[in-house]
């Protein structure tokens, strides 16, 4: 498996996939820079008149509903449909779903109109997608929604089969699943939840890895999420507060190599 990881990892550096983002304005700069740090190239555009041209030259499309509005939703729907037609992988980050009716309806329209290669969310967001009761604290997971690893794995597999997407659930232990495979990722550090944008940046890494390896959606998702976890661990060892940690996180993603990845990864295949 390490040889497989090595190939998928090196493909990002060699292909330098262009990842088209329609993401929230809180973290747009973080997403652009983390995409560059891993070796890919970002474009951040949400004007509907540009969608066809930008999707045509992209290797992945990331849709993040963190600051969704009607204008951007229309652009997302257009871009998503074009991406499906062009076989460009689409990654969905359903930030804060469950917090408002507009956000919930926007997500429903996206799911109805666009086929997603990967959907990433925290446990509260994924529970909502799975039709289970969920709490919300804005864009953060609610501690009351915590589940066992076994329950998370079962939920992810069922949702993956229903939506024909790779499902990524972030948390203390991250879960990545399709309808056949489940991976638990035990890398990471609590400081990753102390700064804004780490979830959004993880979606960017998913875009980079899946964009470079579109036929390996599950393992690419595992590599993306594990890379963020490893970078968070190393950054936490070198810093004290939130500000320096955020800078160090970008540093560690940009310096991450496959040797460090293989030495530190804690991935369990169920």
C-alpha positions as YAML, in Angstrom:
chain: A
units: angstrom
residues:
- id: 1
  name: UNK
  ca: [0.00, 0.00, 0.00]
- id: 2
  name: UNK
  ca: [2.89, 2.38, 0.70]
- id: 3
  name: UNK
  ca: [3.96, 2.11, -2.95]
- id: 4
  name: UNK
  ca: [0.42, 3.06, -3.97]
- id: 5
  name: UNK
  ca: [0.45, 6.02, -1.60]
- id: 6
  name: UNK
  ca: [3.79, 7.09, -3.05]
- id: 7
  name: UNK
  ca: [2.46, 7.06, -6.62]
- id: 8
  name: UNK
  ca: [-0.71, 8.99, -5.79]
- id: 9
  name: UNK
  ca: [1.29, 11.50, -3.75]
- id: 10
  name: UNK
  ca: [3.85, 12.09, -6.50]
- id: 11
  name: UNK
  ca: [1.11, 12.52, -9.10]
- id: 12
  name: UNK
  ca: [-0.01, 15.72, -7.37]
- id: 13
  name: UNK
  ca: [3.47, 17.21, -7.70]
- id: 14
  name: UNK
  ca: [3.87, 16.05, -11.30]
- id: 15
  name: UNK
  ca: [0.42, 16.89, -12.66]
- id: 16
  name: UNK
  ca: [-0.07, 20.07, -10.60]
- id: 17
  name: UNK
  ca: [-3.85, 19.87, -11.01]
- id: 18
  name: UNK
  ca: [-5.83, 23.07, -11.37]
- id: 19
  name: UNK
  ca: [-8.45, 23.10, -8.63]
- id: 20
  name: UNK
  ca: [-11.39, 25.43, -9.26]
- id: 21
  name: UNK
  ca: [-12.88, 26.62, -5.98]
- id: 22
  name: UNK
  ca: [-16.18, 28.18, -5.15]
- id: 23
  name: UNK
  ca: [-15.60, 28.49, -1.45]
- id: 24
  name: UNK
  ca: [-16.52, 30.79, 1.40]
- id: 25
  name: UNK
  ca: [-14.99, 34.22, 1.74]
- id: 26
  name: UNK
  ca: [-13.81, 33.54, 5.32]
- id: 27
  name: UNK
  ca: [-11.13, 31.08, 4.21]
- id: 28
  name: UNK
  ca: [-10.65, 31.66, 0.50]
- id: 29
  name: UNK
  ca: [-7.03, 32.78, 0.89]
- id: 30
  name: UNK
  ca: [-6.22, 29.82, 3.14]
- id: 31
  name: UNK
  ca: [-7.67, 27.44, 0.56]
- id: 32
  name: UNK
  ca: [-5.70, 29.01, -2.27]
- id: 33
  name: UNK
  ca: [-2.44, 28.83, -0.35]
- id: 34
  name: UNK
  ca: [-2.88, 25.27, 0.92]
- id: 35
  name: UNK
  ca: [-3.58, 24.18, -2.66]
- id: 36
  name: UNK
  ca: [-0.29, 25.74, -3.75]
- id: 37
  name: UNK
  ca: [1.49, 24.25, -0.74]
- id: 38
  name: UNK
  ca: [0.58, 20.66, -1.68]
- id: 39
  name: UNK
  ca: [1.75, 21.23, -5.26]
- id: 40
  name: UNK
  ca: [-1.49, 21.98, -7.07]
- id: 41
  name: UNK
  ca: [-2.80, 25.24, -8.53]
- id: 42
  name: UNK
  ca: [-5.90, 27.14, -7.34]
- id: 43
  name: UNK
  ca: [-8.42, 29.30, -9.09]
- id: 44
  name: UNK
  ca: [-11.08, 31.07, -7.05]
- id: 45
  name: UNK
  ca: [-13.94, 32.20, -9.28]
- id: 46
  name: UNK
  ca: [-17.72, 32.27, -8.84]
- id: 47
  name: UNK
  ca: [-18.99, 34.47, -11.68]
- id: 48
  name: UNK
  ca: [-21.53, 32.44, -13.61]
- id: 49
  name: UNK
  ca: [-20.36, 33.82, -16.96]
- id: 50
  name: UNK
  ca: [-16.92, 32.25, -16.41]
- id: 51
  name: UNK
  ca: [-17.98, 28.82, -15.26]
- id: 52
  name: UNK
  ca: [-17.70, 26.91, -18.52]
- id: 53
  name: UNK
  ca: [-14.27, 28.29, -19.37]
- id: 54
  name: UNK
  ca: [-12.79, 27.60, -15.95]
- id: 55
  name: UNK
  ca: [-14.30, 24.15, -15.50]
- id: 56
  name: UNK
  ca: [-13.01, 23.19, -18.94]
- id: 57
  name: UNK
  ca: [-9.40, 23.78, -17.85]
- id: 58
  name: UNK
  ca: [-9.69, 22.40, -14.32]
- id: 59
  name: UNK
  ca: [-8.89, 18.94, -12.96]
- id: 60
  name: UNK
  ca: [-11.23, 19.30, -9.96]
- id: 61
  name: UNK
  ca: [-14.04, 21.51, -8.69]
- id: 62
  name: UNK
  ca: [-14.56, 22.25, -4.98]
- id: 63
  name: UNK
  ca: [-17.94, 23.59, -3.85]
- id: 64
  name: UNK
  ca: [-18.14, 24.95, -0.29]
- id: 65
  name: UNK
  ca: [-21.45, 26.34, 1.00]
- id: 66
  name: UNK
  ca: [-20.01, 28.11, 4.04]
- id: 67
  name: UNK
  ca: [-21.16, 31.57, 2.93]
- id: 68
  name: UNK
  ca: [-23.70, 30.47, 0.35]
- id: 69
  name: UNK
  ca: [-26.03, 32.96, -1.32]
- id: 70
  name: UNK
  ca: [-28.44, 32.72, -4.22]
- id: 71
  name: UNK
  ca: [-26.02, 34.19, -6.78]
- id: 72
  name: UNK
  ca: [-23.20, 31.80, -5.90]
- id: 73
  name: UNK
  ca: [-25.60, 28.86, -5.70]
- id: 74
  name: UNK
  ca: [-26.61, 29.44, -9.31]
- id: 75
  name: UNK
  ca: [-22.95, 29.48, -10.32]
- id: 76
  name: UNK
  ca: [-22.31, 26.28, -8.37]
- id: 77
  name: UNK
  ca: [-25.18, 24.50, -10.10]
- id: 78
  name: UNK
  ca: [-23.93, 25.56, -13.53]
- id: 79
  name: UNK
  ca: [-20.32, 24.64, -12.74]
- id: 80
  name: UNK
  ca: [-21.29, 21.30, -11.22]
- id: 81
  name: UNK
  ca: [-23.34, 20.28, -14.23]
- id: 82
  name: UNK
  ca: [-20.54, 21.23, -16.62]
- id: 83
  name: UNK
  ca: [-18.01, 19.33, -14.49]
- id: 84
  name: UNK
  ca: [-20.18, 16.19, -14.56]
- id: 85
  name: UNK
  ca: [-20.45, 16.46, -18.34]
- id: 86
  name: UNK
  ca: [-16.65, 16.87, -18.66]
- id: 87
  name: UNK
  ca: [-15.87, 14.13, -16.08]
- id: 88
  name: UNK
  ca: [-14.19, 16.65, -13.80]
- id: 89
  name: UNK
  ca: [-14.37, 15.41, -10.16]
- id: 90
  name: UNK
  ca: [-16.55, 17.56, -7.90]
- id: 91
  name: UNK
  ca: [-15.93, 17.81, -4.14]
- id: 92
  name: UNK
  ca: [-18.68, 19.09, -1.84]
- id: 93
  name: UNK
  ca: [-18.11, 20.69, 1.56]
- id: 94
  name: UNK
  ca: [-21.60, 21.15, 3.09]
- id: 95
  name: UNK
  ca: [-20.46, 23.63, 5.72]
- id: 96
  name: UNK
  ca: [-23.05, 24.39, 8.38]
- id: 97
  name: UNK
  ca: [-25.86, 22.42, 6.79]
- id: 98
  name: UNK
  ca: [-28.72, 22.10, 9.22]
- id: 99
  name: UNK
  ca: [-28.26, 25.64, 10.51]
- id: 100
  name: UNK
  ca: [-30.84, 27.32, 8.25]
- id: 101
  name: UNK
  ca: [-33.60, 26.50, 5.80]
- id: 102
  name: UNK
  ca: [-31.89, 28.35, 2.96]
- id: 103
  name: UNK
  ca: [-28.67, 26.40, 3.46]
- id: 104
  name: UNK
  ca: [-30.56, 23.11, 3.64]
- id: 105
  name: UNK
  ca: [-32.50, 23.89, 0.46]
- id: 106
  name: UNK
  ca: [-29.30, 24.96, -1.31]
- id: 107
  name: UNK
  ca: [-27.71, 21.63, -0.43]
- id: 108
  name: UNK
  ca: [-30.77, 19.75, -1.64]
- id: 109
  name: UNK
  ca: [-30.61, 21.51, -5.00]
- id: 110
  name: UNK
  ca: [-26.91, 20.71, -5.34]
- id: 111
  name: UNK
  ca: [-27.45, 17.04, -4.54]
- id: 112
  name: UNK
  ca: [-30.34, 16.86, -7.00]
- id: 113
  name: UNK
  ca: [-28.39, 18.43, -9.86]
- id: 114
  name: UNK
  ca: [-24.74, 17.47, -9.38]
- id: 115
  name: UNK
  ca: [-23.00, 14.11, -8.96]
- id: 116
  name: UNK
  ca: [-20.24, 14.47, -6.37]
- id: 117
  name: UNK
  ca: [-17.03, 12.45, -6.38]
- id: 118
  name: UNK
  ca: [-16.46, 13.20, -2.70]
- id: 119
  name: UNK
  ca: [-18.46, 14.80, 0.11]
- id: 120
  name: UNK
  ca: [-16.58, 15.93, 3.23]
- id: 121
  name: UNK
  ca: [-18.12, 17.14, 6.46]
- id: 122
  name: UNK
  ca: [-18.00, 16.93, 10.22]
- id: 123
  name: UNK
  ca: [-20.18, 14.43, 12.03]
- id: 124
  name: UNK
  ca: [-23.11, 16.84, 12.44]
- id: 125
  name: UNK
  ca: [-23.10, 17.71, 8.74]
- id: 126
  name: UNK
  ca: [-22.88, 14.09, 7.63]
- id: 127
  name: UNK
  ca: [-25.57, 13.01, 10.07]
- id: 128
  name: UNK
  ca: [-27.85, 15.63, 8.48]
- id: 129
  name: UNK
  ca: [-27.03, 14.30, 5.01]
- id: 130
  name: UNK
  ca: [-27.79, 10.78, 6.19]
- id: 131
  name: UNK
  ca: [-31.21, 11.85, 7.42]
- id: 132
  name: UNK
  ca: [-30.34, 11.36, 11.08]
- id: 133
  name: UNK
  ca: [-31.12, 13.81, 13.85]
- id: 134
  name: UNK
  ca: [-28.27, 16.27, 14.26]
- id: 135
  name: UNK
  ca: [-27.40, 19.35, 16.25]
- id: 136
  name: UNK
  ca: [-25.54, 22.33, 14.90]
- id: 137
  name: UNK
  ca: [-23.32, 25.02, 16.32]
- id: 138
  name: UNK
  ca: [-23.11, 27.06, 13.14]
- id: 139
  name: UNK
  ca: [-20.24, 25.54, 11.17]
- id: 140
  name: UNK
  ca: [-18.93, 23.35, 14.01]
- id: 141
  name: UNK
  ca: [-19.84, 19.80, 14.94]
- id: 142
  name: UNK
  ca: [-21.89, 19.40, 18.09]
- id: 143
  name: UNK
  ca: [-20.51, 17.12, 20.80]
- id: 144
  name: UNK
  ca: [-23.99, 15.61, 21.15]
- id: 145
  name: UNK
  ca: [-23.63, 14.14, 17.65]
- id: 146
  name: UNK
  ca: [-20.56, 12.07, 18.52]
- id: 147
  name: UNK
  ca: [-20.70, 8.42, 17.41]
- id: 148
  name: UNK
  ca: [-18.58, 5.31, 17.78]
- id: 149
  name: UNK
  ca: [-16.09, 4.45, 15.03]
- id: 150
  name: UNK
  ca: [-18.26, 1.48, 14.05]
- id: 151
  name: UNK
  ca: [-21.38, 3.63, 13.75]
- id: 152
  name: UNK
  ca: [-19.49, 6.27, 11.77]
- id: 153
  name: UNK
  ca: [-18.18, 3.61, 9.41]
- id: 154
  name: UNK
  ca: [-21.64, 2.15, 8.86]
- id: 155
  name: UNK
  ca: [-23.19, 5.56, 8.30]
- id: 156
  name: UNK
  ca: [-20.46, 6.57, 5.85]
- id: 157
  name: UNK
  ca: [-20.77, 3.32, 3.83]
- id: 158
  name: UNK
  ca: [-24.55, 3.59, 3.56]
- id: 159
  name: UNK
  ca: [-24.41, 7.24, 2.54]
- id: 160
  name: UNK
  ca: [-21.63, 6.51, 0.04]
- id: 161
  name: UNK
  ca: [-23.82, 3.87, -1.59]
- id: 162
  name: UNK
  ca: [-26.86, 6.15, -1.63]
- id: 163
  name: UNK
  ca: [-25.07, 9.17, -3.10]
- id: 164
  name: UNK
  ca: [-22.45, 7.25, -5.14]
- id: 165
  name: UNK
  ca: [-19.78, 9.42, -3.54]
- id: 166
  name: UNK
  ca: [-16.77, 8.97, -1.32]
- id: 167
  name: UNK
  ca: [-17.80, 10.13, 2.15]
- id: 168
  name: UNK
  ca: [-15.29, 11.81, 4.46]
- id: 169
  name: UNK
  ca: [-16.20, 12.47, 8.08]
- id: 170
  name: UNK
  ca: [-13.70, 14.62, 9.97]
- id: 171
  name: UNK
  ca: [-13.25, 14.36, 13.71]
- id: 172
  name: UNK
  ca: [-10.90, 13.07, 16.38]
- id: 173
  name: UNK
  ca: [-10.63, 9.98, 14.17]
- id: 174
  name: UNK
  ca: [-11.39, 10.71, 10.52]
- id: 175
  name: UNK
  ca: [-13.48, 8.29, 8.47]
- id: 176
  name: UNK
  ca: [-13.21, 7.81, 4.69]
- id: 177
  name: UNK
  ca: [-15.55, 5.39, 2.93]
- id: 178
  name: UNK
  ca: [-17.16, 4.29, -0.27]
- id: 179
  name: UNK
  ca: [-19.77, 1.54, -0.48]
- id: 180
  name: UNK
  ca: [-17.11, -1.18, -0.12]
- id: 181
  name: UNK
  ca: [-14.15, 0.23, 1.81]
- id: 182
  name: UNK
  ca: [-13.72, 2.10, 5.09]
- id: 183
  name: UNK
  ca: [-10.56, 3.73, 6.36]
- id: 184
  name: UNK
  ca: [-10.03, 5.23, 9.80]
- id: 185
  name: UNK
  ca: [-7.34, 7.92, 10.09]
- id: 186
  name: UNK
  ca: [-5.90, 8.51, 13.53]
- id: 187
  name: UNK
  ca: [-3.55, 11.34, 12.58]
- id: 188
  name: UNK
  ca: [-4.26, 14.89, 13.66]
- id: 189
  name: UNK
  ca: [-4.10, 17.26, 16.61]
- id: 190
  name: UNK
  ca: [-6.65, 19.18, 18.66]
- id: 191
  name: UNK
  ca: [-5.13, 22.47, 17.49]
- id: 192
  name: UNK
  ca: [-6.62, 21.83, 14.05]
- id: 193
  name: UNK
  ca: [-10.01, 22.67, 15.53]
- id: 194
  name: UNK
  ca: [-8.72, 25.83, 17.22]
- id: 195
  name: UNK
  ca: [-8.32, 27.86, 14.02]
- id: 196
  name: UNK
  ca: [-10.80, 28.61, 11.27]
- id: 197
  name: UNK
  ca: [-10.38, 27.08, 7.85]
- id: 198
  name: UNK
  ca: [-8.87, 23.65, 8.45]
- id: 199
  name: UNK
  ca: [-12.00, 21.94, 7.16]
- id: 200
  name: UNK
  ca: [-12.08, 24.15, 4.09]
- id: 201
  name: UNK
  ca: [-8.38, 23.55, 3.50]
- id: 202
  name: UNK
  ca: [-8.98, 19.82, 3.77]
- id: 203
  name: UNK
  ca: [-11.52, 20.13, 0.95]
- id: 204
  name: UNK
  ca: [-8.85, 21.88, -1.12]
- id: 205
  name: UNK
  ca: [-6.45, 19.00, -0.49]
- id: 206
  name: UNK
  ca: [-9.18, 16.59, -1.55]
- id: 207
  name: UNK
  ca: [-9.51, 18.56, -4.77]
- id: 208
  name: UNK
  ca: [-5.77, 18.39, -5.36]
- id: 209
  name: UNK
  ca: [-5.40, 14.66, -4.70]
- id: 210
  name: UNK
  ca: [-8.57, 13.56, -6.49]
- id: 211
  name: UNK
  ca: [-7.85, 15.96, -9.36]
- id: 212
  name: UNK
  ca: [-4.47, 14.32, -9.86]
- id: 213
  name: UNK
  ca: [-5.83, 10.79, -9.35]
- id: 214
  name: UNK
  ca: [-9.47, 10.74, -10.52]
- id: 215
  name: UNK
  ca: [-9.63, 6.94, -10.81]
- id: 216
  name: UNK
  ca: [-8.51, 6.53, -7.17]
- id: 217
  name: UNK
  ca: [-11.07, 8.61, -5.31]
- id: 218
  name: UNK
  ca: [-11.03, 6.67, -2.03]
- id: 219
  name: UNK
  ca: [-7.27, 6.39, -1.56]
- id: 220
  name: UNK
  ca: [-6.79, 9.96, -2.78]
- id: 221
  name: UNK
  ca: [-9.25, 11.09, -0.10]
- id: 222
  name: UNK
  ca: [-7.35, 9.08, 2.51]
- id: 223
  name: UNK
  ca: [-4.08, 10.73, 1.47]
- id: 224
  name: UNK
  ca: [-5.57, 14.23, 1.54]
- id: 225
  name: UNK
  ca: [-7.08, 13.90, 5.01]
- id: 226
  name: UNK
  ca: [-4.05, 12.09, 6.42]
- id: 227
  name: UNK
  ca: [-1.76, 14.79, 5.03]
- id: 228
  name: UNK
  ca: [-3.69, 17.46, 6.92]
- id: 229
  name: UNK
  ca: [-3.54, 15.38, 10.09]
- id: 230
  name: UNK
  ca: [0.20, 14.77, 9.84]
- id: 231
  name: UNK
  ca: [0.88, 18.44, 9.08]
- id: 232
  name: UNK
  ca: [-1.19, 19.39, 12.12]
- id: 233
  name: UNK
  ca: [0.80, 17.04, 14.35]
- id: 234
  name: UNK
  ca: [4.15, 18.39, 13.20]
- id: 235
  name: UNK
  ca: [2.99, 22.01, 13.35]
- id: 236
  name: UNK
  ca: [1.77, 21.53, 16.92]
- id: 237
  name: UNK
  ca: [5.21, 20.27, 17.96]
- id: 238
  name: UNK
  ca: [6.85, 23.48, 16.74]
- id: 239
  name: UNK
  ca: [4.45, 26.21, 17.88]
- id: 240
  name: UNK
  ca: [2.66, 27.63, 20.92]
- id: 241
  name: UNK
  ca: [-0.40, 29.64, 19.87]
- id: 242
  name: UNK
  ca: [-3.01, 29.74, 17.15]
- id: 243
  name: UNK
  ca: [-1.28, 32.28, 14.92]
- id: 244
  name: UNK
  ca: [2.05, 30.50, 14.65]
- id: 245
  name: UNK
  ca: [0.26, 27.17, 14.35]
- id: 246
  name: UNK
  ca: [-1.64, 28.34, 11.28]
- id: 247
  name: UNK
  ca: [1.55, 29.50, 9.59]
- id: 248
  name: UNK
  ca: [3.32, 26.28, 10.55]
- id: 249
  name: UNK
  ca: [0.44, 24.21, 9.16]
- id: 250
  name: UNK
  ca: [0.98, 25.75, 5.71]
- id: 251
  name: UNK
  ca: [4.73, 25.21, 6.10]
- id: 252
  name: UNK
  ca: [4.31, 21.55, 6.93]
- id: 253
  name: UNK
  ca: [1.95, 20.88, 4.02]
- id: 254
  name: UNK
  ca: [4.44, 22.53, 1.67]
- id: 255
  name: UNK
  ca: [7.32, 20.47, 3.12]
- id: 256
  name: UNK
  ca: [5.45, 17.18, 3.43]
- id: 257
  name: UNK
  ca: [7.09, 14.35, 1.51]
- id: 258
  name: UNK
  ca: [6.11, 10.73, 1.04]
- id: 259
  name: UNK
  ca: [8.79, 9.49, 3.45]
- id: 260
  name: UNK
  ca: [7.38, 11.61, 6.27]
- id: 261
  name: UNK
  ca: [3.88, 10.56, 5.26]
- id: 262
  name: UNK
  ca: [4.71, 6.86, 5.35]
- id: 263
  name: UNK
  ca: [6.62, 7.18, 8.63]
- id: 264
  name: UNK
  ca: [3.79, 8.96, 10.44]
- id: 265
  name: UNK
  ca: [0.55, 7.75, 8.87]
- id: 266
  name: UNK
  ca: [-1.87, 5.93, 11.16]
- id: 267
  name: UNK
  ca: [-4.41, 4.59, 8.68]
- id: 268
  name: UNK
  ca: [-6.55, 1.60, 9.51]
- id: 269
  name: UNK
  ca: [-8.43, -0.30, 6.79]
- id: 270
  name: UNK
  ca: [-11.59, -1.98, 8.07]
...
